[in-house]
Every structure is written in structure tokens, then in C-alpha cells.
Amino acid sequence: MNITKRKHMEQRLRIAAAAFETQAGIIVTDANKCILCVNQAFTDITGYTDKDAIGRSTAFLHSGLIDESFYQTMWSDVDHDGYWQGEVWDKRKNGDLFPVWLTVTAVFDSQRNITHYVGSFTDLTAQKQAENVLLEARQKLESKVAKTQEELEKIREDSLRINTALNVLLRHRESDKCDAQNALSREVEGTVLPFLKRLKGASTDRNQARLINILETNLHQLVKFYGRETSLSSVYQKLTPAEIQVASMVRQGLSTKLIATTLNLSTGTIGIHRKHIRRKLELDSKEINLYSYLTSLIE
């Protein structure tokens, strides 16, 4: 006899049997939703054996969290469309409730009559736990971000208040310094310098006149530089690194020639640096000695 057809049928049955023992739980029912068979994964997931399940309605798996109208709609969709899938909650044999992803498929005969239902489901417990962990982590992160933003906003507001107060203080300081400069200038120009001028006009001694000239120059410089920065570091901030190097050596009392030799530069280059230093420090008068000015600064 030709047994090819039978061999093909046996092969298909073996494939179907292998597919039946998948990682997903499988339930096969008749048209009345009475369980005919289940696979091993069903037992592993729910705790119910095939003897516990066969002959019973699938309703014994219901968790009680979902009302019956939901299942009525689900079965109506299966009968109409041939399948349904979605997330539901079931109950294990030990009473634990657990989420599953359920797919229900209707089996039709040649006249489009439903003969069986096949349900396939996977346990979503681990996935839900991971989602909860991620959700908690996200909520904590969002809470920390919100708290950080509040703290940053508070710091920004505090900074604005502090900056406003500092600006007010600086304006008052500049105003007080300007008032002091003006008062000193008026006093020197209105009282001291006219007196020195009369004294110099009445003097016939050349040495005395020279001393009066020096005194006048020093008074002019005192008025001009009164209120300026006296810190060496604040003055150096106005200079380039090369100019700071030259200024430091001038402050040590080194001559232009010695500075040029030490830095391996020409005396003309050192002279240009000295010129730039004097301009940046507003030492316009040639009578003002750069060395004397630099040594008068506080380190």
C-alpha cells in the first residue's frame, strides 16, 4: 500500500506536538469553551495540572479583577473576527493573581462553524516588575530633577539679590571714591597749589624753587592716582604675560639693558614693553618713575 500520505500526516502531527509544547501556555477547548487539553507550560505558569483543567470552563482562571462584560465582549470578537488578543489578569492555583498576554483563536470547519478555541498566553509578571522598577526610577529621577530645578531657581534668585546688593554697594563705593577725589582735587587746586605758586614767585633760591616744583608734581600725581588700585595683582591683570615679566624685573630694579639680556630681547623691544606698561597704567607724565610706581604697590 502507498503510505506516503500517512507518513506526511504523521510528520505534521509530530510538528504540531512540538509546537504545542512551546514556552507559552496553551489551552484547547471545544465550541462550548470546555477545556480539552493543555500543555506543560500551562501547568508551569498556572500551577494547574491537565487533570485539574480538562473538562472545566476557562472561567476558573479568572482573577476577579475584570468584570464579566469584558469577557463577553472578548468572546464576541473571537466569534466575529476569528481571534482576539490583549492583556488580562488570571489566577494561579495558589491564589496569586498575575498578568498575561492572551491570544484566543477560533477553529472553523468547512462550513465556517466553530469547532474549537485555542488560547495561548505568556506570563507578564517579570515584565510588569521591570516596568514598575523603571517607573519608580523615572519618578525618583523626575522628583530629583524637579528638586534640583527648585534649588537652582532659589540659587539664581539669591544670586540676583546678592548681585543687586553688590551693585548698589559698588555704586556707593564709586560714588564715595569720586566724591573723595573731587574733594581732594578742590582742596589741592583751590588752596595748596595757589599757595605754592605764590611761594615759588616770592622765592629767589633756585634749590627752593626746584623743591617747590617737585612738590607741585607730586601733588598733581596724588590727585590723579588717588583712589586707584594699589594691589600689585590687580594692576598686573591689565598687562600681558610678557609685560608682566618686564614689569616684575623693573620692580626688582633691573635696567632696560639687563632686562633685554636676561630675556634675550633687544633693548628696543624692552622699551616698547615699558611704553605699553606705562600707557595701560595711565602713567602719562614722564616725571612719574615706573620703578617707583611699581614698588609702591602692595603685593
DRENGUNU-65244 format. One line per field, with one value per residue: x, y, z of N, C-alpha, C in turn; chain. Coordinates in nm, 3 decimals, padded with zeros to 5 digits. Atoms other than C-alpha are relative to their C-alpha. Layout:
DRENGUNU-65244
n.east: X ... .
n.north: Y ... .
n.up: Z ... .
ca.east: X ... .
ca.north: Y ... .
ca.up: Z ... .
c.east: X ... .
c.north: Y ... .
c.up: Z ... .
unit: A ... .
END
This chain:
DRENGUNU-65244
n.east: 00.085 -00.073 00.018 -00.059 00.093 00.000 -00.127 00.011 00.089 -00.074 -00.099 00.073 00.041 -00.119 -00.027 00.104 -00.028 -00.114 00.047 00.090 -00.082 -00.077 -00.017 00.127 00.105 00.100 00.124 00.089 00.135 00.099 00.078 00.068 -00.106 -00.039 -00.141 -00.028 -00.140 -00.092 -00.138 -00.079 -00.022 00.120 -00.018 -00.112 00.036 00.117 -00.001 00.104 -00.037 00.101 00.115 00.074 00.061 00.080 00.142 00.049 00.005 -00.117 00.034 -00.061 -00.126 00.024 -00.057 00.098 -00.029 00.063 00.140 00.041 00.032 -00.123 -00.017 00.106 -00.044 -00.114 00.047 00.076 -00.100 -00.060 00.097 00.021 -00.124 -00.082 -00.108 -00.007 -00.120 -00.009 -00.053 00.098 -00.056 00.046 -00.029 -00.069 00.062 -00.027 00.076 -00.069 00.048 -00.114 00.040 -00.039 00.036 00.084 00.048 00.102 00.027 00.109 -00.026 00.123 00.005 00.019 00.122 -00.025 00.051 -00.108 -00.011 -00.090 -00.072 -00.136 -00.050 -00.145 -00.029 -00.133 -00.001 -00.059 -00.040 -00.136 00.004 00.066 -00.093 -00.101 00.065 00.018 -00.133 -00.033 00.090 -00.046 -00.126 00.033 00.064 -00.104 -00.083 00.078 00.007 -00.131 -00.016 00.084 -00.062 -00.121 00.043 00.042 -00.120 -00.069 00.078 -00.024 -00.137 00.001 00.064 -00.094 -00.110 00.048 00.008 -00.137 -00.058 00.063 -00.058 -00.139 00.000 00.032 -00.119 -00.105 00.035 -00.028 -00.146 -00.051 00.047 -00.080 -00.136 00.003 00.017 -00.127 -00.094 00.038 -00.029 -00.146 -00.041 00.037 -00.083 -00.137 -00.002 00.052 -00.072 -00.141 -00.077 -00.018 -00.097 -00.132 -00.032 -00.043 -00.126 -00.105 -00.022 -00.069 -00.130 -00.111 -00.091 00.026 00.026 00.133 00.096 00.000 00.075 00.142 00.046 00.017 00.117 00.118 00.016 00.048 00.140 00.081 00.008 00.080 00.140 00.032 00.000 00.074 00.113 -00.032 -00.041 -00.135 -00.042 -00.086 00.070 00.105 -00.067 -00.054 00.109 00.014 -00.117 -00.021 -00.104 -00.132 -00.010 -00.012 -00.138 -00.084 00.034 -00.056 -00.144 -00.016 00.029 -00.118 -00.105 -00.089 -00.001 00.053 -00.101 -00.011 00.124 -00.010 -00.097 00.058 00.110 -00.050 00.073 -00.071 00.039 00.114 00.120 00.028 00.050 00.141 00.078 00.011 00.094 00.135 00.033 00.032 00.129 00.108 00.012 00.033 -00.112 -00.022 -00.108 -00.135 -00.063 00.033 -00.095 00.068 -00.052 00.056 00.142 00.017 -00.042 00.096 00.117 00.003 00.002 .
n.north: -00.121 -00.127 -00.061 -00.135 -00.096 00.023 -00.050 -00.146 -00.032 00.024 -00.108 -00.121 00.017 -00.020 -00.144 -00.062 00.036 -00.081 -00.138 -00.005 -00.010 -00.124 -00.069 -00.064 00.091 00.025 00.065 00.035 00.029 00.028 -00.118 -00.049 -00.055 00.100 00.030 00.135 00.032 -00.111 00.044 -00.004 -00.141 -00.042 00.046 -00.073 -00.140 -00.014 00.095 00.101 00.111 00.026 00.059 -00.109 -00.091 00.064 00.014 -00.120 -00.124 -00.086 -00.105 00.024 -00.074 -00.144 -00.058 -00.078 -00.143 -00.043 00.041 00.097 -00.067 -00.002 00.131 00.015 -00.075 00.072 00.118 -00.049 -00.038 00.123 00.063 -00.083 -00.024 00.121 -00.005 -00.116 -00.002 -00.114 00.027 00.031 00.051 00.134 00.043 00.129 00.097 -00.042 -00.122 -00.120 -00.061 -00.034 -00.051 00.081 -00.046 00.112 00.005 00.104 00.022 00.094 00.101 00.020 00.112 -00.040 -00.081 -00.121 00.017 00.012 00.134 -00.007 -00.124 00.018 -00.116 -00.002 -00.114 -00.011 -00.066 -00.134 -00.043 -00.056 -00.124 -00.101 -00.038 -00.086 -00.128 -00.071 -00.049 -00.113 -00.110 -00.058 -00.071 -00.123 -00.093 -00.051 -00.090 -00.121 -00.072 -00.061 -00.109 -00.111 -00.057 -00.070 -00.123 -00.093 -00.049 -00.089 -00.123 -00.073 -00.052 -00.110 -00.115 -00.050 -00.064 -00.129 -00.093 -00.032 -00.085 -00.133 -00.066 -00.033 -00.113 -00.122 -00.032 -00.049 -00.136 -00.090 -00.009 -00.087 -00.137 -00.052 -00.022 -00.119 -00.118 -00.024 -00.052 -00.139 -00.085 -00.017 -00.083 -00.139 -00.051 -00.022 -00.102 -00.130 -00.055 00.033 -00.039 -00.147 -00.040 00.036 -00.090 -00.128 00.023 00.011 -00.134 -00.088 00.055 -00.028 00.113 00.098 00.131 -00.005 00.004 00.136 00.081 -00.035 00.065 00.142 00.011 -00.020 00.120 00.109 -00.028 00.030 00.146 00.049 -00.022 00.083 00.142 00.026 00.089 00.108 00.128 00.001 00.139 00.039 00.101 -00.065 -00.078 00.096 00.052 -00.083 00.019 00.129 00.078 -00.055 -00.129 00.031 00.044 -00.120 -00.083 00.063 -00.025 -00.144 -00.015 00.049 -00.099 00.032 -00.099 00.048 00.081 00.128 00.074 00.048 00.110 00.115 00.057 00.023 -00.092 -00.125 -00.109 -00.069 00.077 -00.026 -00.137 00.002 00.059 -00.100 -00.102 00.057 00.013 -00.134 -00.041 00.075 -00.042 -00.144 -00.080 -00.086 -00.096 00.058 -00.023 00.112 00.110 00.129 00.080 -00.051 00.033 00.145 00.038 -00.053 00.087 00.101 00.136 .
n.up: 00.000 00.003 -00.134 00.003 -00.060 -00.145 -00.052 -00.005 -00.110 -00.124 -00.014 -00.039 -00.139 -00.084 -00.001 -00.082 -00.140 -00.043 -00.013 -00.115 -00.120 00.006 -00.128 -00.034 -00.043 00.105 -00.038 00.112 -00.048 00.104 00.037 -00.121 -00.086 -00.098 00.026 00.047 -00.033 -00.030 00.013 -00.123 -00.037 -00.074 -00.138 -00.060 -00.025 -00.088 -00.111 00.023 00.088 00.102 -00.066 -00.065 00.096 00.105 -00.031 -00.067 00.078 -00.023 -00.096 -00.132 -00.004 -00.013 -00.124 -00.074 00.018 00.125 -00.004 00.100 00.127 00.078 00.064 00.100 00.119 00.056 00.074 00.116 00.101 00.052 00.090 00.119 00.076 00.003 -00.100 -00.090 -00.083 -00.091 -00.134 -00.103 -00.126 -00.035 -00.138 -00.010 -00.090 -00.139 -00.028 00.046 00.125 00.086 00.132 00.114 00.135 00.045 00.138 00.018 00.142 00.028 00.103 00.078 00.093 00.140 00.011 -00.081 -00.135 -00.098 -00.061 -00.115 -00.029 -00.047 -00.075 -00.026 -00.088 -00.060 -00.131 00.008 -00.135 00.001 00.078 -00.082 -00.107 00.061 00.030 -00.127 -00.042 00.087 -00.033 -00.127 00.026 00.072 -00.093 -00.089 00.080 00.023 -00.128 -00.023 00.098 -00.045 -00.119 00.044 00.067 -00.105 -00.067 00.093 00.010 -00.126 00.008 00.097 -00.064 -00.101 00.071 00.050 -00.114 -00.042 00.103 -00.011 -00.117 00.031 00.094 -00.077 -00.079 00.089 00.044 -00.113 -00.016 00.107 -00.027 -00.111 00.048 00.088 -00.086 -00.069 00.100 00.030 -00.116 -00.005 00.113 -00.029 -00.109 00.048 00.105 -00.048 -00.117 -00.011 00.119 00.005 -00.102 00.050 00.112 -00.059 -00.068 00.101 00.059 -00.095 -00.036 00.092 -00.017 00.106 -00.062 -00.059 00.111 00.053 -00.095 00.014 00.125 -00.030 -00.086 00.087 00.083 -00.086 -00.036 00.119 00.014 -00.111 00.037 00.115 -00.032 -00.123 00.021 00.094 -00.056 -00.057 -00.006 00.111 00.082 00.079 00.105 00.098 00.081 00.118 00.086 00.064 -00.070 00.028 -00.070 -00.143 -00.022 00.003 -00.114 -00.120 -00.002 -00.028 -00.143 -00.070 00.015 00.112 00.108 00.128 00.066 -00.070 00.029 00.137 00.001 -00.072 00.079 00.137 00.088 00.023 -00.091 00.062 -00.034 -00.141 -00.006 00.045 -00.110 -00.107 00.049 -00.010 -00.142 -00.050 00.058 -00.064 -00.140 00.006 -00.050 00.116 -00.023 00.002 -00.130 -00.088 00.018 00.003 -00.111 -00.125 -00.003 -00.020 -00.135 -00.097 -00.003 -00.106 00.054 .
ca.east: 00.000 00.111 00.174 00.317 00.006 00.008 00.377 00.308 00.024 00.246 00.512 00.258 00.135 00.488 00.540 00.209 00.304 00.637 00.467 00.214 00.493 00.607 00.708 00.364 00.072 -00.182 -00.544 -00.763 -01.138 -01.442 -01.704 -01.863 -01.533 -01.481 -01.110 -00.997 -00.621 -00.342 00.034 00.314 00.376 00.016 00.091 00.426 00.263 -00.068 00.012 -00.289 -00.225 -00.406 -00.631 -00.721 -00.814 -00.961 -01.339 -01.368 -01.461 -01.179 -01.365 -01.195 -00.878 -01.044 -00.883 -01.199 -01.035 -01.216 -01.594 -01.785 -01.890 -01.526 -01.515 -01.849 -01.712 -01.390 -01.570 -01.799 -01.491 -01.342 -01.661 -01.686 -01.321 -01.177 -00.929 -00.867 -00.559 -00.489 -00.378 -00.581 -00.528 -00.555 -00.527 -00.280 -00.372 -00.212 -00.437 -00.176 -00.301 -00.077 -00.094 -00.086 -00.084 -00.363 -00.440 -00.762 -00.816 -01.130 -01.107 -01.366 -01.482 -01.553 -01.897 -01.744 -01.880 -01.662 -01.540 -01.266 -01.093 -00.717 -00.587 -00.220 -00.082 00.251 00.320 00.385 00.486 00.858 00.783 00.544 00.801 01.062 00.814 00.741 01.113 01.162 00.855 00.977 01.323 01.170 00.952 01.252 01.458 01.179 01.147 01.522 01.519 01.228 01.403 01.728 01.544 01.385 01.725 01.882 01.598 01.646 02.021 01.953 01.716 01.965 02.240 02.027 01.961 02.330 02.436 02.184 02.317 02.678 02.597 02.441 02.747 02.983 02.790 02.806 03.178 03.243 03.032 03.219 03.555 03.456 03.340 03.668 03.869 03.674 03.712 04.088 04.121 03.930 04.134 04.469 04.383 04.197 04.427 04.758 04.869 04.792 04.992 05.287 05.264 05.286 05.566 05.761 05.710 05.839 06.142 06.479 06.651 06.688 06.704 06.392 06.212 06.317 06.177 05.852 05.826 05.877 05.612 05.368 05.429 05.378 05.056 04.923 05.006 04.850 04.525 04.540 04.614 04.407 04.156 04.330 04.414 04.713 04.731 05.011 04.793 04.506 04.750 04.911 04.567 04.583 04.909 05.003 05.226 05.529 05.454 05.411 05.753 05.913 05.723 05.837 06.201 06.161 06.015 06.329 06.535 06.687 06.785 06.646 06.974 06.993 06.628 06.693 06.998 06.810 06.512 06.730 06.550 06.664 06.662 06.418 06.168 06.201 06.149 05.825 05.707 05.780 05.587 05.286 05.300 05.301 05.008 04.799 04.873 04.794 05.138 05.122 05.367 05.733 05.812 05.649 05.908 05.782 06.005 05.879 05.518 05.554 05.738 05.464 05.209 05.107 05.180 .
ca.north: 00.000 00.359 00.503 00.839 01.028 00.862 00.947 01.311 01.313 01.164 01.425 01.706 01.560 01.549 01.913 02.008 01.821 02.003 02.336 02.251 02.222 02.582 02.823 02.982 02.825 02.669 02.571 02.390 02.392 02.267 02.500 02.532 02.655 02.334 02.256 01.952 01.968 02.193 02.188 02.163 02.541 02.593 02.385 02.560 02.902 02.845 02.552 02.358 02.011 01.880 01.676 01.998 02.176 01.924 01.926 02.266 02.606 02.857 03.084 02.913 03.103 03.446 03.673 03.857 04.190 04.202 04.202 03.951 04.208 04.225 03.850 03.861 04.127 03.927 03.607 03.805 03.947 03.597 03.460 03.754 03.810 03.466 03.586 03.826 03.935 04.162 04.183 04.021 03.912 03.543 03.349 03.071 02.759 02.908 03.214 03.456 03.698 03.759 03.948 03.761 03.846 03.631 03.534 03.341 03.189 03.019 02.696 02.661 02.361 02.364 02.521 02.806 02.661 02.698 02.360 02.459 02.751 02.772 03.004 03.097 03.314 03.434 03.543 03.919 03.920 03.975 04.239 04.421 04.412 04.558 04.825 04.910 04.937 05.163 05.368 05.412 05.505 05.755 05.906 05.935 06.092 06.336 06.421 06.482 06.691 06.898 06.942 07.036 07.287 07.439 07.461 07.613 07.863 07.954 07.989 08.206 08.427 08.450 08.534 08.806 08.956 08.934 09.083 09.364 09.437 09.424 09.657 09.903 09.880 09.924 10.225 10.375 10.292 10.451 10.749 10.787 10.748 11.005 11.246 11.198 11.255 11.569 11.699 11.634 11.791 12.103 12.134 12.095 12.310 12.575 12.610 12.425 12.484 12.860 12.887 12.700 12.923 13.239 13.085 12.998 13.351 13.508 13.280 13.370 13.049 12.808 12.498 12.608 12.664 12.316 12.161 12.351 12.219 11.863 11.918 12.052 11.749 11.506 11.680 11.659 11.287 11.237 11.387 11.188 10.850 10.889 10.603 10.383 10.017 09.973 09.595 09.455 09.162 09.389 09.608 09.305 09.195 09.481 09.355 09.075 08.789 08.943 09.286 09.131 08.970 09.302 09.491 09.239 09.287 09.668 09.639 09.447 09.748 09.594 09.826 09.806 09.666 09.396 09.300 09.270 09.049 08.828 08.780 08.755 09.052 09.384 09.697 09.849 09.566 09.619 09.992 09.920 09.695 09.969 10.217 09.986 09.924 10.298 10.353 10.075 10.200 10.560 10.687 10.967 11.205 11.130 11.264 10.958 10.686 10.338 10.170 10.397 10.336 09.958 09.936 10.141 09.870 09.622 09.256 .
ca.up: 00.000 -00.065 00.283 00.170 00.272 00.614 00.662 00.578 00.828 01.098 01.029 01.058 01.385 01.525 01.424 01.583 01.901 01.918 01.861 02.133 02.389 02.347 02.624 02.609 02.793 02.557 02.617 02.361 02.420 02.235 02.090 02.437 02.586 02.780 02.815 02.617 02.671 02.800 02.754 03.013 03.002 03.117 03.427 03.486 03.470 03.650 03.876 03.747 03.601 03.298 03.531 03.717 03.397 03.149 03.142 03.308 03.165 03.126 03.369 03.666 03.570 03.601 03.861 03.961 03.873 03.538 03.510 03.301 03.042 02.934 02.866 02.686 02.452 02.408 02.304 02.077 01.899 01.868 01.713 01.475 01.377 01.444 01.707 01.996 02.182 02.476 02.838 03.115 03.476 03.570 03.897 03.976 04.168 04.484 04.455 04.322 04.058 03.759 03.427 03.097 02.728 02.587 02.229 02.153 01.808 01.676 01.472 01.193 00.994 00.621 00.680 00.889 01.209 01.518 01.639 01.885 02.051 02.106 02.375 02.405 02.685 02.829 03.186 03.206 03.575 03.514 03.250 03.485 03.764 03.530 03.420 03.785 03.862 03.562 03.654 04.012 03.887 03.647 03.918 04.151 03.872 03.787 04.156 04.183 03.865 03.997 04.332 04.159 03.941 04.252 04.420 04.109 04.085 04.451 04.395 04.089 04.287 04.574 04.326 04.171 04.514 04.606 04.272 04.315 04.663 04.539 04.250 04.493 04.719 04.426 04.303 04.651 04.668 04.330 04.429 04.761 04.584 04.323 04.595 04.782 04.463 04.385 04.740 04.735 04.392 04.500 04.817 04.639 04.338 04.537 04.837 04.823 04.463 04.467 04.788 04.631 04.324 04.540 04.741 04.425 04.286 04.601 04.629 04.476 04.585 04.289 04.512 04.692 04.359 04.241 04.558 04.513 04.154 04.279 04.543 04.280 04.056 04.343 04.444 04.087 04.077 04.420 04.298 03.974 04.131 04.445 04.469 04.214 04.268 04.497 04.467 04.251 04.135 04.025 03.830 03.664 03.540 03.292 03.138 02.900 03.026 02.852 03.003 03.349 03.315 03.219 03.491 03.755 03.653 03.651 04.003 04.104 03.997 03.679 03.397 03.045 02.914 03.181 03.124 02.750 02.810 03.057 02.825 02.513 02.358 02.217 02.427 02.175 02.242 02.617 02.561 02.371 02.655 02.908 02.692 02.675 03.050 03.123 02.884 03.039 03.390 03.280 03.374 03.118 03.280 03.210 03.553 03.708 03.756 03.660 03.916 04.196 04.099 04.084 04.415 04.581 04.505 04.773 04.698 .
c.east: 00.087 -00.026 00.058 -00.089 -00.002 00.127 -00.002 -00.087 00.071 00.103 -00.066 -00.044 00.118 00.036 -00.100 00.024 00.116 -00.041 -00.089 00.077 00.093 00.014 -00.127 -00.100 -00.106 -00.117 -00.080 -00.135 -00.088 -00.078 -00.073 00.099 00.034 00.139 00.016 00.142 00.078 00.142 00.074 00.023 -00.119 00.014 00.111 -00.040 -00.110 00.006 -00.106 00.054 -00.107 -00.125 -00.085 -00.083 -00.096 -00.143 -00.060 -00.008 00.123 -00.026 00.067 00.135 -00.019 00.044 -00.105 00.022 -00.072 -00.145 -00.036 -00.033 00.122 00.016 -00.109 00.037 00.115 -00.045 -00.082 00.095 00.064 -00.095 -00.017 00.125 00.087 00.114 -00.018 00.132 00.004 00.053 -00.114 00.073 -00.064 00.041 00.068 -00.074 00.019 -00.070 00.066 -00.062 00.121 -00.051 00.049 -00.036 -00.066 -00.039 -00.098 -00.034 -00.111 00.040 -00.132 00.008 -00.026 -00.125 00.008 -00.069 00.119 -00.004 00.085 00.049 00.140 00.045 00.148 00.031 00.143 -00.011 00.074 00.053 00.137 00.003 -00.063 00.091 00.108 -00.058 -00.019 00.132 00.038 -00.088 00.041 00.128 -00.027 -00.063 00.102 00.088 -00.073 -00.011 00.131 00.023 -00.081 00.061 00.125 -00.035 -00.044 00.121 00.077 -00.073 00.021 00.139 00.006 -00.062 00.091 00.116 -00.041 -00.008 00.140 00.066 -00.058 00.060 00.144 00.008 -00.030 00.121 00.112 -00.029 00.026 00.151 00.060 -00.040 00.082 00.143 00.006 -00.014 00.130 00.104 -00.029 00.034 00.150 00.048 -00.033 00.090 00.141 00.005 -00.046 00.084 00.150 00.081 00.013 00.103 00.143 00.043 00.048 00.135 00.116 00.029 00.077 00.140 00.104 00.104 -00.036 -00.030 -00.139 -00.108 -00.011 -00.080 -00.150 -00.059 -00.025 -00.126 -00.129 -00.029 -00.056 -00.145 -00.094 -00.018 -00.085 -00.148 -00.042 -00.015 -00.076 -00.121 00.027 00.037 00.144 00.054 00.080 -00.073 -00.108 00.059 00.051 -00.109 -00.020 00.108 00.000 00.108 00.141 00.021 00.013 00.142 00.094 -00.026 00.059 00.149 00.030 -00.019 00.116 00.119 00.097 -00.013 -00.057 00.099 00.010 -00.124 00.005 00.095 -00.058 -00.107 00.040 -00.081 00.083 -00.048 -00.119 -00.131 -00.039 -00.056 -00.147 -00.089 -00.020 -00.100 -00.144 -00.046 -00.043 -00.137 -00.116 -00.021 -00.027 00.107 00.045 00.119 00.135 00.070 -00.030 00.091 -00.074 00.044 -00.063 -00.148 -00.023 00.038 -00.096 -00.124 00.015 -00.009 -00.118 .
c.north: 00.124 00.072 00.141 00.100 -00.015 00.053 00.153 00.043 -00.019 00.111 00.128 -00.010 00.020 00.149 00.073 -00.027 00.082 00.145 00.016 00.017 00.121 00.061 00.069 -00.105 -00.012 -00.077 -00.027 -00.037 -00.043 00.128 00.060 00.054 -00.092 -00.050 -00.147 -00.044 00.127 -00.052 00.014 00.144 00.055 -00.039 00.077 00.141 00.011 -00.088 -00.108 -00.108 -00.018 -00.063 00.107 00.079 -00.067 -00.023 00.122 00.118 00.084 00.106 -00.023 00.071 00.150 00.051 00.068 00.149 00.057 -00.049 -00.088 00.063 00.006 -00.133 -00.024 00.072 -00.072 -00.119 00.040 00.040 -00.124 -00.067 00.079 00.008 -00.125 00.001 00.124 -00.009 00.126 -00.045 -00.023 -00.045 -00.135 -00.033 -00.137 -00.091 00.040 00.131 00.129 00.049 00.042 00.046 -00.093 00.073 -00.119 00.018 -00.117 -00.009 -00.104 -00.095 -00.030 -00.129 00.052 00.083 00.128 -00.006 -00.016 -00.136 00.003 00.145 -00.038 00.129 -00.014 00.121 -00.008 00.081 00.134 00.049 00.067 00.132 00.113 00.048 00.093 00.137 00.082 00.058 00.123 00.121 00.067 00.080 00.132 00.104 00.062 00.101 00.131 00.083 00.071 00.118 00.122 00.069 00.080 00.132 00.104 00.060 00.097 00.133 00.085 00.062 00.119 00.125 00.061 00.075 00.137 00.103 00.044 00.094 00.141 00.077 00.042 00.118 00.131 00.044 00.056 00.141 00.101 00.019 00.093 00.145 00.064 00.031 00.125 00.127 00.034 00.057 00.147 00.093 00.025 00.092 00.147 00.061 00.033 00.116 00.137 00.061 -00.024 00.050 00.152 00.050 -00.032 00.093 00.135 -00.016 -00.008 00.135 00.093 -00.049 00.034 -00.113 -00.108 -00.139 -00.006 -00.008 -00.143 -00.092 00.027 -00.065 -00.150 -00.022 00.016 -00.125 -00.115 00.019 -00.030 -00.153 -00.061 00.015 -00.096 -00.147 -00.034 -00.089 -00.112 -00.128 00.009 -00.142 -00.035 -00.097 00.063 00.082 -00.094 -00.058 00.080 -00.027 -00.139 -00.077 00.055 00.131 -00.022 -00.041 00.120 00.088 -00.057 00.027 00.147 00.023 -00.049 00.095 -00.027 00.106 -00.063 -00.093 -00.138 -00.087 -00.061 -00.118 -00.126 -00.070 -00.030 00.079 00.126 00.106 00.077 -00.070 00.024 00.141 00.008 -00.059 00.100 00.109 -00.049 -00.013 00.135 00.046 -00.071 00.040 00.150 00.085 00.093 00.094 -00.070 00.017 -00.112 -00.116 -00.134 -00.088 00.043 -00.037 -00.147 -00.043 00.054 -00.088 -00.107 -00.138 -00.078 .
c.up: 00.000 00.132 00.006 00.071 00.151 00.065 00.012 00.116 00.134 00.026 00.046 00.146 00.095 00.010 00.089 00.148 00.055 00.021 00.123 00.130 -00.007 00.139 00.044 00.047 -00.108 00.058 -00.128 00.059 -00.116 -00.028 00.119 00.104 00.117 -00.036 -00.038 00.033 00.027 -00.018 00.134 00.047 00.076 00.147 00.070 00.039 00.105 00.124 -00.013 -00.092 -00.106 00.061 00.070 -00.100 -00.097 00.049 00.065 -00.098 00.032 00.106 00.135 00.013 00.026 00.137 00.087 -00.011 -00.121 00.001 -00.119 -00.134 -00.091 -00.075 -00.104 -00.129 -00.069 -00.085 -00.122 -00.113 -00.062 -00.100 -00.130 -00.087 -00.012 00.100 00.087 00.075 00.085 00.136 00.097 00.126 00.030 00.143 -00.003 00.100 00.146 00.036 -00.045 -00.131 -00.083 -00.136 -00.110 -00.129 -00.069 -00.147 -00.011 -00.148 -00.015 -00.112 -00.069 -00.082 -00.141 -00.021 00.084 00.135 00.096 00.064 00.126 00.019 00.050 00.068 00.027 00.085 00.054 00.128 -00.012 00.135 00.001 -00.075 00.081 00.113 -00.053 -00.031 00.127 00.051 -00.082 00.031 00.130 -00.018 -00.073 00.091 00.095 -00.074 -00.025 00.127 00.030 -00.095 00.043 00.121 -00.036 -00.068 00.101 00.071 -00.088 -00.013 00.125 00.000 -00.095 00.061 00.106 -00.066 -00.053 00.113 00.045 -00.101 00.006 00.117 -00.027 -00.096 00.072 00.081 -00.087 -00.049 00.112 00.018 -00.105 00.023 00.112 -00.046 -00.088 00.083 00.070 -00.097 -00.032 00.116 00.011 -00.111 00.027 00.106 -00.049 -00.099 00.050 00.111 -00.007 -00.119 -00.014 00.102 -00.046 -00.113 00.054 00.068 -00.099 -00.064 00.092 00.031 -00.107 00.006 -00.102 00.057 00.061 -00.109 -00.057 00.092 -00.008 -00.125 00.023 00.084 -00.082 -00.084 00.082 00.042 -00.117 -00.016 00.111 -00.032 -00.112 00.038 00.128 -00.031 -00.098 00.076 00.052 00.012 -00.124 -00.093 -00.086 -00.113 -00.110 -00.089 -00.128 -00.104 -00.063 00.078 -00.022 00.075 00.151 00.032 00.003 00.122 00.129 00.011 00.024 00.150 00.086 -00.012 -00.114 -00.108 -00.127 -00.069 00.064 -00.024 -00.139 -00.009 00.064 -00.084 -00.144 -00.102 -00.020 00.099 -00.055 00.034 00.145 00.016 -00.042 00.109 00.111 -00.039 00.013 00.145 00.056 -00.052 00.069 00.145 00.011 00.066 -00.112 00.018 00.004 00.133 00.099 -00.031 00.009 00.116 00.132 00.013 00.032 00.140 00.107 00.013 00.107 -00.064 00.057 .
unit: A A A A A A A A A A A A A A A A A A A A A A A A A A A A A A A A A A A A A A A A A A A A A A A A A A A A A A A A A A A A A A A A A A A A A A A A A A A A A A A A A A A A A A A A A A A A A A A A A A A A A A A A A A A A A A A A A A A A A A A A A A A A A A A A A A A A A A A A A A A A A A A A A A A A A A A A A A A A A A A A A A A A A A A A A A A A A A A A A A A A A A A A A A A A A A A A A A A A A A A A A A A A A A A A A A A A A A A A A A A A A A A A A A A A A A A A A A A A A A A A A A A A A A A A A A A A A A A A A A A A A A A A A A A A A A A A A A A A A A A A A A A A A A A A A A A A A A A A A A A .
END
